[in-house]
Amino acid sequence: MPQFDKITFFNQIFWLMVLFLCFYLIFLQKLLPQISVVLKARFKKLIRSTRFAKELILEKQNISRASAQITQKVADSSRIALLSKLFVLNHPQKSLPTLKKLLFLYAGRLLETSIKTI
């Protein structure tokens, strides 16, 4: 077989080593720095986008918390306004402090029933 010929065997190994060394040096001098620059740029972009995503998540949580608080305040104020109008219509002869006491009494009962239904 020609690939096991003792005359050309050393010659083939020598050129194999020379070509391997040339490719290795080219890889070290040209390709490896370019690859490292690209990888560093990707890593920096990933870090920036991760920070931005975390900031967006925090902002979303703050907005949802604020909207829940506003919704709760609006619901409470509308309940109080509705109940006060009902009390004034049902009890026109009573004074304002008495109406406030009744209002808080009925508001407390309303909250208790709403908590029980949940």
Buried (B, 14 or more C-beta within 10 A) or exposed (E): EEEEEEEEEEEEEEEEEEEEEEEEEEEEEEEEEEEEEEEEEEEEEEEEEEEEEEEEEEEEEEEEEEEEEEEEEEEEEEBEEEBBEEBEEEEEEEEEEEBEEBBEEBBEEEEEEEEEEE
